[in-house]
Amino acid sequence: MTYLFLYIVSIVLIWWTYRVGWLEAVKTVVKVIVPSALIILFNIKAGRLLFKSPLVGLVSALPTSIFIFRGSLPLVSYINNWIENKINKYDDSQVVDTDSVSLDD
């Protein structure tokens, strides 16, 4: 079942990259992966305390996930700005507007 999930996710990522370009696809993946990883890490560390009682776990899981998601938005913004700046640093092509004159004149 895990392989099926990973297969579907990889197909969606390939389609999304084709649809919007690789830069926007990477920024979208960062928007999803960073908060998810932080929520998972928090639940691993605090899981022993929060989930001793199923009632406490159910009541506290959603608010802590929302809090961590909102708290990770500046980090996601920083990472996306860094990616954008790295790409724009190398895309500094200047266009010179010229007129063409025929040789007969």
Residue pairs with C-beta under 8 A, 6 or more apart in sequence:
13 25
13 29
16 25
16 28
17 25
20 28
23 83
23 84
23 87
26 83
27 80
27 83
27 84
30 76
30 79
30 80
30 83
31 76
31 80
34 72
34 75
34 76
34 79
35 68
35 69
35 72
35 73
35 76
38 68
38 71
38 72
39 64
39 65
39 68
39 69
42 64
42 68
43 50
43 61
43 64
46 64
50 56
50 57
50 60
50 61
50 64
51 57
